[in-house]
């Protein structure tokens, strides 16, 4: 399954990018980035500080969503009717 995020739509806490620019971040940020960045694609216009912020476990949303397998198709239908678009499937 693939997810597509648009940087302009991602809410950023006031001061979070300033902290990243100043070199502050969680100890796990590097681990997160090393582990997951190999499966992430970016548009060329995405700033490095925003990329960094998206991997910081304090701001990255840790658990985006969890759904029982039996409920997946129902969730997809509900998300699509709410305007979300399916871009890939894991099945």
N, CA, C and O atoms as a CHARMM CRD file, in Angstrom:
* protein
*
  364
    1    1 UNK  N      0.84400  -1.16800   0.00000 PROA 1      0.00000
    2    1 UNK  CA     0.00000   0.00000   0.00000 PROA 1      0.00000
    3    1 UNK  C      0.89300   1.23500   0.00000 PROA 1      0.00000
    4    1 UNK  O      1.96700   1.22100   0.60100 PROA 1      0.00000
    5    2 UNK  N      0.47500   2.26600  -0.64400 PROA 2      0.00000
    6    2 UNK  CA     1.23300   3.51200  -0.69500 PROA 2      0.00000
    7    2 UNK  C      0.37200   4.66200  -0.20600 PROA 2      0.00000
    8    2 UNK  O     -0.84500   4.66800  -0.39200 PROA 2      0.00000
    9    3 UNK  N      1.00100   5.60800   0.40600 PROA 3      0.00000
   10    3 UNK  CA     0.33000   6.82200   0.84100 PROA 3      0.00000
   11    3 UNK  C      1.01600   7.99800   0.17200 PROA 3      0.00000
   12    3 UNK  O      2.23000   7.99300  -0.03100 PROA 3      0.00000
   13    4 UNK  N      0.24500   8.98300  -0.16200 PROA 4      0.00000
   14    4 UNK  CA     0.80300  10.17900  -0.76700 PROA 4      0.00000
   15    4 UNK  C      0.39100  11.37100   0.09100 PROA 4      0.00000
   16    4 UNK  O     -0.79500  11.59600   0.33400 PROA 4      0.00000
   17    5 UNK  N      1.37900  12.12400   0.54300 PROA 5      0.00000
   18    5 UNK  CA     1.13900  13.31200   1.35100 PROA 5      0.00000
   19    5 UNK  C      1.57800  14.52600   0.56200 PROA 5      0.00000
   20    5 UNK  O      2.51400  14.45900  -0.23500 PROA 5      0.00000
   21    6 UNK  N      0.90300  15.62600   0.78600 PROA 6      0.00000
   22    6 UNK  CA     1.25800  16.88500   0.15100 PROA 6      0.00000
   23    6 UNK  C      1.75900  17.82200   1.23800 PROA 6      0.00000
   24    6 UNK  O      1.03100  18.12400   2.18400 PROA 6      0.00000
   25    7 UNK  N      2.99300  18.28200   1.11100 PROA 7      0.00000
   26    7 UNK  CA     3.62600  19.05300   2.17800 PROA 7      0.00000
   27    7 UNK  C      2.81700  20.28600   2.56100 PROA 7      0.00000
   28    7 UNK  O      2.80800  20.66900   3.73000 PROA 7      0.00000
   29    8 UNK  N      2.14800  20.90800   1.61800 PROA 8      0.00000
   30    8 UNK  CA     1.35900  22.10400   1.92700 PROA 8      0.00000
   31    8 UNK  C      0.16900  21.77800   2.82100 PROA 8      0.00000
   32    8 UNK  O     -0.38700  22.67400   3.45700 PROA 8      0.00000
   33    9 UNK  N     -0.23000  20.50800   2.87900 PROA 9      0.00000
   34    9 UNK  CA    -1.37900  20.09500   3.67900 PROA 9      0.00000
   35    9 UNK  C     -1.00400  19.51300   5.04100 PROA 9      0.00000
   36    9 UNK  O     -1.88300  19.15500   5.82600 PROA 9      0.00000
   37   10 UNK  N      0.29000  19.41900   5.32400 PROA 10     0.00000
   38   10 UNK  CA     0.73000  18.83600   6.58600 PROA 10     0.00000
   39   10 UNK  C      0.85900  19.95400   7.61900 PROA 10     0.00000
   40   10 UNK  O      1.67100  20.86400   7.45500 PROA 10     0.00000
   41   11 UNK  N      0.05700  19.88200   8.68600 PROA 11     0.00000
   42   11 UNK  CA     0.17000  20.92400   9.70800 PROA 11     0.00000
   43   11 UNK  C      1.50100  20.79300  10.44800 PROA 11     0.00000
   44   11 UNK  O      1.92900  19.69100  10.79000 PROA 11     0.00000
   45   12 UNK  N      2.13400  21.91700  10.68400 PROA 12     0.00000
   46   12 UNK  CA     3.41900  21.94600  11.38300 PROA 12     0.00000
   47   12 UNK  C      3.25700  22.82500  12.62100 PROA 12     0.00000
   48   12 UNK  O      2.80300  23.96600  12.53400 PROA 12     0.00000
   49   13 UNK  N      3.63300  22.28100  13.76300 PROA 13     0.00000
   50   13 UNK  CA     3.54900  23.04300  14.99700 PROA 13     0.00000
   51   13 UNK  C      4.42500  24.28100  14.92200 PROA 13     0.00000
   52   13 UNK  O      5.53200  24.24300  14.38400 PROA 13     0.00000
   53   14 UNK  N      3.92400  25.36300  15.46000 PROA 14     0.00000
   54   14 UNK  CA     4.68600  26.60400  15.50800 PROA 14     0.00000
   55   14 UNK  C      6.02400  26.35500  16.20300 PROA 14     0.00000
   56   14 UNK  O      6.05900  25.82000  17.31100 PROA 14     0.00000
   57   15 UNK  N      7.09800  26.73400  15.56900 PROA 15     0.00000
   58   15 UNK  CA     8.43000  26.57500  16.14200 PROA 15     0.00000
   59   15 UNK  C      9.10400  25.26200  15.82400 PROA 15     0.00000
   60   15 UNK  O     10.30200  25.12200  16.07200 PROA 15     0.00000
   61   16 UNK  N      8.38100  24.28700  15.28000 PROA 16     0.00000
   62   16 UNK  CA     8.97600  22.96800  15.01800 PROA 16     0.00000
   63   16 UNK  C     10.09800  23.04500  13.98500 PROA 16     0.00000
   64   16 UNK  O     11.16100  22.45400  14.17800 PROA 16     0.00000
   65   17 UNK  N      9.86900  23.76400  12.90000 PROA 17     0.00000
   66   17 UNK  CA    10.92600  23.88100  11.88700 PROA 17     0.00000
   67   17 UNK  C     12.10400  24.68600  12.42500 PROA 17     0.00000
   68   17 UNK  O     13.25100  24.40300  12.07800 PROA 17     0.00000
   69   18 UNK  N     11.84200  25.67700  13.26200 PROA 18     0.00000
   70   18 UNK  CA    12.93400  26.43300  13.88500 PROA 18     0.00000
   71   18 UNK  C     13.81100  25.51400  14.73300 PROA 18     0.00000
   72   18 UNK  O     15.03600  25.63900  14.73100 PROA 18     0.00000
   73   19 UNK  N     13.17800  24.59200  15.45400 PROA 19     0.00000
   74   19 UNK  CA    13.93700  23.63500  16.27000 PROA 19     0.00000
   75   19 UNK  C     14.78600  22.71800  15.39400 PROA 19     0.00000
   76   19 UNK  O     15.94900  22.45800  15.70600 PROA 19     0.00000
   77   20 UNK  N     14.21500  22.23700  14.31600 PROA 20     0.00000
   78   20 UNK  CA    14.97100  21.37600  13.39300 PROA 20     0.00000
   79   20 UNK  C     16.15400  22.14400  12.81800 PROA 20     0.00000
   80   20 UNK  O     17.26500  21.61800  12.75000 PROA 20     0.00000
   81   21 UNK  N     15.92000  23.37700  12.40700 PROA 21     0.00000
   82   21 UNK  CA    16.98900  24.21400  11.82900 PROA 21     0.00000
   83   21 UNK  C     18.09400  24.48800  12.84500 PROA 21     0.00000
   84   21 UNK  O     19.25800  24.64400  12.47900 PROA 21     0.00000
   85   22 UNK  N     17.72200  24.54400  14.12300 PROA 22     0.00000
   86   22 UNK  CA    18.70000  24.79100  15.18800 PROA 22     0.00000
   87   22 UNK  C     19.41700  23.50900  15.61700 PROA 22     0.00000
   88   22 UNK  O     20.30000  23.54400  16.47400 PROA 22     0.00000
   89   23 UNK  N     19.03300  22.37600  15.01800 PROA 23     0.00000
   90   23 UNK  CA    19.71500  21.12000  15.30600 PROA 23     0.00000
   91   23 UNK  C     19.07400  20.27900  16.39100 PROA 23     0.00000
   92   23 UNK  O     19.64000  19.26500  16.79800 PROA 23     0.00000
   93   24 UNK  N     17.90600  20.67900  16.86700 PROA 24     0.00000
   94   24 UNK  CA    17.21600  19.89900  17.88500 PROA 24     0.00000
   95   24 UNK  C     16.39700  18.79000  17.23200 PROA 24     0.00000
   96   24 UNK  O     15.84200  18.96400  16.14700 PROA 24     0.00000
   97   25 UNK  N     16.33400  17.66800  17.90100 PROA 25     0.00000
   98   25 UNK  CA    15.52500  16.56100  17.42100 PROA 25     0.00000
   99   25 UNK  C     15.66000  15.38800  18.36400 PROA 25     0.00000
  100   25 UNK  O     16.54600  15.36500  19.21800 PROA 25     0.00000
  101   26 UNK  N     14.80000  14.43400  18.21400 PROA 26     0.00000
  102   26 UNK  CA    14.81400  13.24000  19.04400 PROA 26     0.00000
  103   26 UNK  C     16.02000  12.36500  18.72100 PROA 26     0.00000
  104   26 UNK  O     16.56200  12.41900  17.61700 PROA 26     0.00000
  105   27 UNK  N     16.42600  11.57200  19.68200 PROA 27     0.00000
  106   27 UNK  CA    17.50200  10.60300  19.42700 PROA 27     0.00000
  107   27 UNK  C     17.09700   9.57900  18.36900 PROA 27     0.00000
  108   27 UNK  O     17.95200   9.01900  17.68400 PROA 27     0.00000
  109   28 UNK  N     15.81300   9.33900  18.23900 PROA 28     0.00000
  110   28 UNK  CA    15.32100   8.32700  17.30000 PROA 28     0.00000
  111   28 UNK  C     15.11900   8.86500  15.88000 PROA 28     0.00000
  112   28 UNK  O     14.81500   8.09100  14.97100 PROA 28     0.00000
  113   29 UNK  N     15.27700  10.14100  15.67800 PROA 29     0.00000
  114   29 UNK  CA    15.06400  10.72600  14.35900 PROA 29     0.00000
  115   29 UNK  C     15.95500  10.06000  13.31100 PROA 29     0.00000
  116   29 UNK  O     15.47200   9.64300  12.25800 PROA 29     0.00000
  117   30 UNK  N     17.24600   9.96000  13.59500 PROA 30     0.00000
  118   30 UNK  CA    18.16700   9.34600  12.64100 PROA 30     0.00000
  119   30 UNK  C     17.78600   7.89900  12.36600 PROA 30     0.00000
  120   30 UNK  O     17.82400   7.45500  11.21900 PROA 30     0.00000
  121   31 UNK  N     17.41500   7.15500  13.41700 PROA 31     0.00000
  122   31 UNK  CA    17.00300   5.76100  13.23100 PROA 31     0.00000
  123   31 UNK  C     15.77100   5.67100  12.33200 PROA 31     0.00000
  124   31 UNK  O     15.71700   4.84800  11.41800 PROA 31     0.00000
  125   32 UNK  N     14.78200   6.52400  12.60000 PROA 32     0.00000
  126   32 UNK  CA    13.57100   6.53700  11.76500 PROA 32     0.00000
  127   32 UNK  C     13.91700   6.80700  10.31500 PROA 32     0.00000
  128   32 UNK  O     13.46300   6.10800   9.40900 PROA 32     0.00000
  129   33 UNK  N     14.73100   7.83600  10.11000 PROA 33     0.00000
  130   33 UNK  CA    15.06600   8.23400   8.73800 PROA 33     0.00000
  131   33 UNK  C     15.86800   7.13700   8.04200 PROA 33     0.00000
  132   33 UNK  O     15.58600   6.79900   6.89200 PROA 33     0.00000
  133   34 UNK  N     16.86400   6.57800   8.73100 PROA 34     0.00000
  134   34 UNK  CA    17.67600   5.50600   8.14100 PROA 34     0.00000
  135   34 UNK  C     16.81700   4.30100   7.77400 PROA 34     0.00000
  136   34 UNK  O     17.03000   3.67200   6.73800 PROA 34     0.00000
  137   35 UNK  N     15.85000   3.98400   8.62500 PROA 35     0.00000
  138   35 UNK  CA    15.00200   2.82100   8.40500 PROA 35     0.00000
  139   35 UNK  C     14.01200   3.02800   7.26200 PROA 35     0.00000
  140   35 UNK  O     13.83600   2.13400   6.43500 PROA 35     0.00000
  141   36 UNK  N     13.37500   4.17100   7.20400 PROA 36     0.00000
  142   36 UNK  CA    12.22700   4.34200   6.31000 PROA 36     0.00000
  143   36 UNK  C     12.47500   5.16300   5.05000 PROA 36     0.00000
  144   36 UNK  O     11.71200   5.05100   4.09000 PROA 36     0.00000
  145   37 UNK  N     13.50300   5.97200   5.03000 PROA 37     0.00000
  146   37 UNK  CA    13.64900   6.88900   3.89300 PROA 37     0.00000
  147   37 UNK  C     13.88500   6.16600   2.56800 PROA 37     0.00000
  148   37 UNK  O     13.65200   6.73700   1.50300 PROA 37     0.00000
  149   38 UNK  N     14.33600   4.93500   2.62300 PROA 38     0.00000
  150   38 UNK  CA    14.58100   4.18900   1.38800 PROA 38     0.00000
  151   38 UNK  C     13.28800   3.86800   0.63700 PROA 38     0.00000
  152   38 UNK  O     13.33700   3.49500  -0.53500 PROA 38     0.00000
  153   39 UNK  N     12.14400   4.00700   1.28600 PROA 39     0.00000
  154   39 UNK  CA    10.86200   3.74100   0.62600 PROA 39     0.00000
  155   39 UNK  C     10.02600   5.00900   0.45900 PROA 39     0.00000
  156   39 UNK  O      8.83700   4.93900   0.14600 PROA 39     0.00000
  157   40 UNK  N     10.65200   6.16200   0.66700 PROA 40     0.00000
  158   40 UNK  CA     9.95700   7.44400   0.55300 PROA 40     0.00000
  159   40 UNK  C     10.47700   8.18100  -0.67300 PROA 40     0.00000
  160   40 UNK  O     11.68200   8.23700  -0.91800 PROA 40     0.00000
  161   41 UNK  N      9.55500   8.73900  -1.42900 PROA 41     0.00000
  162   41 UNK  CA     9.93400   9.57400  -2.56800 PROA 41     0.00000
  163   41 UNK  C      9.50100  11.00400  -2.30000 PROA 41     0.00000
  164   41 UNK  O      8.47500  11.24000  -1.66200 PROA 41     0.00000
  165   42 UNK  N     10.28000  11.95200  -2.78400 PROA 42     0.00000
  166   42 UNK  CA     9.97800  13.36100  -2.57300 PROA 42     0.00000
  167   42 UNK  C      9.92900  14.08100  -3.91800 PROA 42     0.00000
  168   42 UNK  O     10.60800  13.69900  -4.87100 PROA 42     0.00000
  169   43 UNK  N      9.12200  15.11700  -3.97200 PROA 43     0.00000
  170   43 UNK  CA     9.21800  16.06500  -5.06700 PROA 43     0.00000
  171   43 UNK  C     10.47600  16.88600  -4.80900 PROA 43     0.00000
  172   43 UNK  O     10.88000  17.04000  -3.65600 PROA 43     0.00000
  173   44 UNK  N     11.09700  17.41100  -5.84200 PROA 44     0.00000
  174   44 UNK  CA    12.35400  18.14500  -5.67600 PROA 44     0.00000
  175   44 UNK  C     12.20000  19.42300  -4.86000 PROA 44     0.00000
  176   44 UNK  O     13.18300  19.93500  -4.32400 PROA 44     0.00000
  177   45 UNK  N     10.98600  19.94100  -4.75800 PROA 45     0.00000
  178   45 UNK  CA    10.78400  21.20900  -4.05800 PROA 45     0.00000
  179   45 UNK  C     10.64400  21.06700  -2.53900 PROA 45     0.00000
  180   45 UNK  O     10.53700  22.07600  -1.84200 PROA 45     0.00000
  181   46 UNK  N     10.64200  19.84800  -2.01700 PROA 46     0.00000
  182   46 UNK  CA    10.47400  19.65400  -0.57100 PROA 46     0.00000
  183   46 UNK  C     11.77400  20.03600   0.13500 PROA 46     0.00000
  184   46 UNK  O     12.83800  19.49700  -0.16800 PROA 46     0.00000
  185   47 UNK  N     11.67500  20.96200   1.06900 PROA 47     0.00000
  186   47 UNK  CA    12.85600  21.44400   1.79900 PROA 47     0.00000
  187   47 UNK  C     13.40900  20.36000   2.71700 PROA 47     0.00000
  188   47 UNK  O     12.65500  19.55000   3.25500 PROA 47     0.00000
  189   48 UNK  N     14.72700  20.35000   2.89300 PROA 48     0.00000
  190   48 UNK  CA    15.37700  19.35300   3.74200 PROA 48     0.00000
  191   48 UNK  C     14.89200  19.41600   5.18300 PROA 48     0.00000
  192   48 UNK  O     14.73400  18.37700   5.82400 PROA 48     0.00000
  193   49 UNK  N     14.65200  20.62900   5.70900 PROA 49     0.00000
  194   49 UNK  CA    14.20500  20.72500   7.09600 PROA 49     0.00000
  195   49 UNK  C     12.81700  20.10900   7.28300 PROA 49     0.00000
  196   49 UNK  O     12.53700  19.53600   8.33600 PROA 49     0.00000
  197   50 UNK  N     11.94800  20.22000   6.27900 PROA 50     0.00000
  198   50 UNK  CA    10.63300  19.58300   6.37100 PROA 50     0.00000
  199   50 UNK  C     10.76300  18.06200   6.28100 PROA 50     0.00000
  200   50 UNK  O     10.06800  17.33900   6.99500 PROA 50     0.00000
  201   51 UNK  N     11.63800  17.57600   5.41700 PROA 51     0.00000
  202   51 UNK  CA    11.88500  16.13300   5.34200 PROA 51     0.00000
  203   51 UNK  C     12.31600  15.61500   6.71100 PROA 51     0.00000
  204   51 UNK  O     11.82200  14.59200   7.18500 PROA 51     0.00000
  205   52 UNK  N     13.24000  16.33200   7.33400 PROA 52     0.00000
  206   52 UNK  CA    13.73100  15.93600   8.65100 PROA 52     0.00000
  207   52 UNK  C     12.59400  15.91800   9.65700 PROA 52     0.00000
  208   52 UNK  O     12.44400  14.95800  10.41200 PROA 52     0.00000
  209   53 UNK  N     11.79800  16.96400   9.67000 PROA 53     0.00000
  210   53 UNK  CA    10.68200  17.05300  10.61000 PROA 53     0.00000
  211   53 UNK  C      9.71800  15.88300  10.45500 PROA 53     0.00000
  212   53 UNK  O      9.18500  15.38400  11.44600 PROA 53     0.00000
  213   54 UNK  N      9.49300  15.44800   9.23300 PROA 54     0.00000
  214   54 UNK  CA     8.54800  14.36400   8.99000 PROA 54     0.00000
  215   54 UNK  C      9.02100  13.02100   9.55100 PROA 54     0.00000
  216   54 UNK  O      8.21000  12.11800   9.75900 PROA 54     0.00000
  217   55 UNK  N     10.31400  12.88400   9.79600 PROA 55     0.00000
  218   55 UNK  CA    10.83800  11.64000  10.36000 PROA 55     0.00000
  219   55 UNK  C     11.03200  11.70500  11.86800 PROA 55     0.00000
  220   55 UNK  O     11.28100  10.68000  12.50300 PROA 55     0.00000
  221   56 UNK  N     10.92300  12.89100  12.44900 PROA 56     0.00000
  222   56 UNK  CA    11.10700  13.00000  13.89300 PROA 56     0.00000
  223   56 UNK  C      9.94600  12.30800  14.59600 PROA 56     0.00000
  224   56 UNK  O      8.79100  12.65200  14.34100 PROA 56     0.00000
  225   57 UNK  N     10.21800  11.33900  15.47600 PROA 57     0.00000
  226   57 UNK  CA     9.13400  10.58700  16.11400 PROA 57     0.00000
  227   57 UNK  C      8.22100  11.45700  16.98000 PROA 57     0.00000
  228   57 UNK  O      7.10800  11.04500  17.30800 PROA 57     0.00000
  229   58 UNK  N      8.67300  12.63900  17.34800 PROA 58     0.00000
  230   58 UNK  CA     7.82400  13.53300  18.13500 PROA 58     0.00000
  231   58 UNK  C      6.75500  14.18400  17.27100 PROA 58     0.00000
  232   58 UNK  O      5.72900  14.63200  17.78300 PROA 58     0.00000
  233   59 UNK  N      6.98600  14.23900  15.97600 PROA 59     0.00000
  234   59 UNK  CA     6.05700  14.94100  15.08700 PROA 59     0.00000
  235   59 UNK  C      5.55600  14.07900  13.93600 PROA 59     0.00000
  236   59 UNK  O      4.67300  14.50000  13.18900 PROA 59     0.00000
  237   60 UNK  N      6.10400  12.88400  13.78400 PROA 60     0.00000
  238   60 UNK  CA     5.79800  12.07200  12.61000 PROA 60     0.00000
  239   60 UNK  C      4.50300  11.28400  12.72000 PROA 60     0.00000
  240   60 UNK  O      4.11700  10.60700  11.76700 PROA 60     0.00000
  241   61 UNK  N      3.84400  11.35200  13.82400 PROA 61     0.00000
  242   61 UNK  CA     2.56500  10.65800  13.93600 PROA 61     0.00000
  243   61 UNK  C      2.68800   9.19600  14.27100 PROA 61     0.00000
  244   61 UNK  O      1.69600   8.47000  14.19200 PROA 61     0.00000
  245   62 UNK  N      3.85600   8.73400  14.64200 PROA 62     0.00000
  246   62 UNK  CA     4.09600   7.36700  15.09100 PROA 62     0.00000
  247   62 UNK  C      3.19100   6.29600  14.51300 PROA 62     0.00000
  248   62 UNK  O      3.64300   5.46600  13.72500 PROA 62     0.00000
  249   63 UNK  N      1.94400   6.29900  14.88400 PROA 63     0.00000
  250   63 UNK  CA     0.96100   5.36000  14.36100 PROA 63     0.00000
  251   63 UNK  C     -0.03800   6.15900  13.54200 PROA 63     0.00000
  252   63 UNK  O     -0.88000   6.86900  14.09100 PROA 63     0.00000
  253   64 UNK  N      0.06000   6.03900  12.24500 PROA 64     0.00000
  254   64 UNK  CA    -0.82400   6.80100  11.37200 PROA 64     0.00000
  255   64 UNK  C     -2.24000   6.25900  11.44400 PROA 64     0.00000
  256   64 UNK  O     -3.19400   7.01400  11.63300 PROA 64     0.00000
  257   65 UNK  N     -2.37500   4.92700  11.29000 PROA 65     0.00000
  258   65 UNK  CA    -3.70200   4.31900  11.32300 PROA 65     0.00000
  259   65 UNK  C     -3.54100   2.81300  11.53100 PROA 65     0.00000
  260   65 UNK  O     -2.55900   2.21200  11.09500 PROA 65     0.00000
  261   66 UNK  N     -4.49800   2.23300  12.18700 PROA 66     0.00000
  262   66 UNK  CA    -4.52800   0.79100  12.38000 PROA 66     0.00000
  263   66 UNK  C     -5.97300   0.32600  12.23000 PROA 66     0.00000
  264   66 UNK  O     -6.88000   0.86500  12.86500 PROA 66     0.00000
  265   67 UNK  N     -6.17400  -0.67900  11.38200 PROA 67     0.00000
  266   67 UNK  CA    -7.52100  -1.16500  11.10000 PROA 67     0.00000
  267   67 UNK  C     -7.47400  -2.68700  11.00400 PROA 67     0.00000
  268   67 UNK  O     -6.55800  -3.24800  10.40100 PROA 67     0.00000
  269   68 UNK  N     -8.45400  -3.34700  11.59400 PROA 68     0.00000
  270   68 UNK  CA    -8.55200  -4.80200  11.46900 PROA 68     0.00000
  271   68 UNK  C     -8.71000  -5.16400   9.99300 PROA 68     0.00000
  272   68 UNK  O     -9.39900  -4.46700   9.24700 PROA 68     0.00000
  273   69 UNK  N     -8.08200  -6.23600   9.58300 PROA 69     0.00000
  274   69 UNK  CA    -8.09400  -6.61900   8.16900 PROA 69     0.00000
  275   69 UNK  C     -9.51300  -6.74100   7.60900 PROA 69     0.00000
  276   69 UNK  O     -9.76400  -6.37400   6.46100 PROA 69     0.00000
  277   70 UNK  N    -10.43800  -7.25700   8.42200 PROA 70     0.00000
  278   70 UNK  CA   -11.82100  -7.41400   7.96400 PROA 70     0.00000
  279   70 UNK  C    -12.50500  -6.07900   7.66100 PROA 70     0.00000
  280   70 UNK  O    -13.49900  -6.04100   6.93600 PROA 70     0.00000
  281   71 UNK  N    -11.97700  -4.99100   8.21400 PROA 71     0.00000
  282   71 UNK  CA   -12.58400  -3.67100   8.03900 PROA 71     0.00000
  283   71 UNK  C    -11.89800  -2.81700   6.96900 PROA 71     0.00000
  284   71 UNK  O    -12.32900  -1.69400   6.71000 PROA 71     0.00000
  285   72 UNK  N    -10.84800  -3.33200   6.35500 PROA 72     0.00000
  286   72 UNK  CA   -10.06400  -2.53600   5.40900 PROA 72     0.00000
  287   72 UNK  C    -10.87800  -2.04100   4.21900 PROA 72     0.00000
  288   72 UNK  O    -10.83900  -0.85300   3.89700 PROA 72     0.00000
  289   73 UNK  N    -11.60100  -2.91600   3.57800 PROA 73     0.00000
  290   73 UNK  CA   -12.34700  -2.49200   2.38500 PROA 73     0.00000
  291   73 UNK  C    -13.41500  -1.45900   2.73100 PROA 73     0.00000
  292   73 UNK  O    -13.63100  -0.51100   1.97700 PROA 73     0.00000
  293   74 UNK  N    -14.08400  -1.64000   3.87000 PROA 74     0.00000
  294   74 UNK  CA   -15.08500  -0.66100   4.30200 PROA 74     0.00000
  295   74 UNK  C    -14.43300   0.70200   4.54100 PROA 74     0.00000
  296   74 UNK  O    -14.99100   1.73900   4.17900 PROA 74     0.00000
  297   75 UNK  N    -13.24400   0.68800   5.15500 PROA 75     0.00000
  298   75 UNK  CA   -12.52600   1.94100   5.38800 PROA 75     0.00000
  299   75 UNK  C    -12.15300   2.60200   4.06700 PROA 75     0.00000
  300   75 UNK  O    -12.30100   3.81400   3.91500 PROA 75     0.00000
  301   76 UNK  N    -11.67100   1.81500   3.11600 PROA 76     0.00000
  302   76 UNK  CA   -11.30200   2.36500   1.80400 PROA 76     0.00000
  303   76 UNK  C    -12.50800   3.03300   1.15200 PROA 76     0.00000
  304   76 UNK  O    -12.38800   4.13500   0.61500 PROA 76     0.00000
  305   77 UNK  N    -13.65200   2.38900   1.19200 PROA 77     0.00000
  306   77 UNK  CA   -14.87400   2.96300   0.61300 PROA 77     0.00000
  307   77 UNK  C    -15.21100   4.28500   1.31000 PROA 77     0.00000
  308   77 UNK  O    -15.53000   5.27300   0.64900 PROA 77     0.00000
  309   78 UNK  N    -15.13900   4.30000   2.63700 PROA 78     0.00000
  310   78 UNK  CA   -15.45000   5.52100   3.38400 PROA 78     0.00000
  311   78 UNK  C    -14.45700   6.63800   3.06600 PROA 78     0.00000
  312   78 UNK  O    -14.85100   7.79200   2.89700 PROA 78     0.00000
  313   79 UNK  N    -13.18300   6.29800   2.98600 PROA 79     0.00000
  314   79 UNK  CA   -12.17300   7.31300   2.66500 PROA 79     0.00000
  315   79 UNK  C    -12.37300   7.86500   1.26000 PROA 79     0.00000
  316   79 UNK  O    -12.27300   9.07200   1.04000 PROA 79     0.00000
  317   80 UNK  N    -12.65400   6.97600   0.30900 PROA 80     0.00000
  318   80 UNK  CA   -12.88300   7.42900  -1.06200 PROA 80     0.00000
  319   80 UNK  C    -14.11900   8.32300  -1.14900 PROA 80     0.00000
  320   80 UNK  O    -14.10800   9.31400  -1.87900 PROA 80     0.00000
  321   81 UNK  N    -15.17100   7.99400  -0.42300 PROA 81     0.00000
  322   81 UNK  CA   -16.37200   8.82700  -0.46800 PROA 81     0.00000
  323   81 UNK  C    -16.14000  10.16900   0.23500 PROA 81     0.00000
  324   81 UNK  O    -16.88100  11.12500   0.01100 PROA 81     0.00000
  325   82 UNK  N    -15.10900  10.23600   1.08600 PROA 82     0.00000
  326   82 UNK  CA   -14.74700  11.49200   1.74200 PROA 82     0.00000
  327   82 UNK  C    -13.78100  12.31300   0.88600 PROA 82     0.00000
  328   82 UNK  O    -13.37700  13.41000   1.27100 PROA 82     0.00000
  329   83 UNK  N    -13.41100  11.76500  -0.29300 PROA 83     0.00000
  330   83 UNK  CA   -12.55900  12.51900  -1.20400 PROA 83     0.00000
  331   83 UNK  C    -11.11900  12.06200  -1.28300 PROA 83     0.00000
  332   83 UNK  O    -10.33300  12.62600  -2.04500 PROA 83     0.00000
  333   84 UNK  N    -10.75300  11.03500  -0.49800 PROA 84     0.00000
  334   84 UNK  CA    -9.39800  10.51200  -0.59300 PROA 84     0.00000
  335   84 UNK  C     -9.29400   9.60100  -1.80700 PROA 84     0.00000
  336   84 UNK  O    -10.27200   8.97200  -2.20900 PROA 84     0.00000
  337   85 UNK  N     -8.10900   9.53800  -2.38300 PROA 85     0.00000
  338   85 UNK  CA    -7.89700   8.78400  -3.61000 PROA 85     0.00000
  339   85 UNK  C     -6.96000   7.61400  -3.34300 PROA 85     0.00000
  340   85 UNK  O     -5.91500   7.78900  -2.71600 PROA 85     0.00000
  341   86 UNK  N     -7.32000   6.43700  -3.80600 PROA 86     0.00000
  342   86 UNK  CA    -6.46200   5.24900  -3.65500 PROA 86     0.00000
  343   86 UNK  C     -5.41900   5.28900  -4.75700 PROA 86     0.00000
  344   86 UNK  O     -5.75200   5.34500  -5.94100 PROA 86     0.00000
  345   87 UNK  N     -4.12200   5.25700  -4.35100 PROA 87     0.00000
  346   87 UNK  CA    -3.06100   5.33100  -5.34600 PROA 87     0.00000
  347   87 UNK  C     -2.33400   4.01100  -5.53300 PROA 87     0.00000
  348   87 UNK  O     -1.64200   3.82400  -6.53400 PROA 87     0.00000
  349   88 UNK  N     -2.47800   3.08800  -4.58200 PROA 88     0.00000
  350   88 UNK  CA    -1.82500   1.78600  -4.71200 PROA 88     0.00000
  351   88 UNK  C     -2.49500   0.81500  -3.75900 PROA 88     0.00000
  352   88 UNK  O     -3.19700   1.22100  -2.83300 PROA 88     0.00000
  353   89 UNK  N     -2.27400  -0.45200  -3.99000 PROA 89     0.00000
  354   89 UNK  CA    -2.84400  -1.46900  -3.12800 PROA 89     0.00000
  355   89 UNK  C     -1.77000  -2.47100  -2.75200 PROA 89     0.00000
  356   89 UNK  O     -0.90900  -2.80300  -3.56700 PROA 89     0.00000
  357   90 UNK  N     -1.81800  -2.95000  -1.52800 PROA 90     0.00000
  358   90 UNK  CA    -0.85800  -3.95300  -1.05800 PROA 90     0.00000
  359   90 UNK  C     -1.28500  -5.34900  -1.46900 PROA 90     0.00000
  360   90 UNK  O     -0.50900  -6.29500  -1.33500 PROA 90     0.00000
  361   91 UNK  N     -2.49500  -5.49200  -1.96400 PROA 91     0.00000
  362   91 UNK  CA    -3.01300  -6.84000  -2.27500 PROA 91     0.00000
  363   91 UNK  C     -2.67300  -7.30600  -3.64500 PROA 91     0.00000
  364   91 UNK  O     -3.04600  -8.41500  -4.03000 PROA 91     0.00000
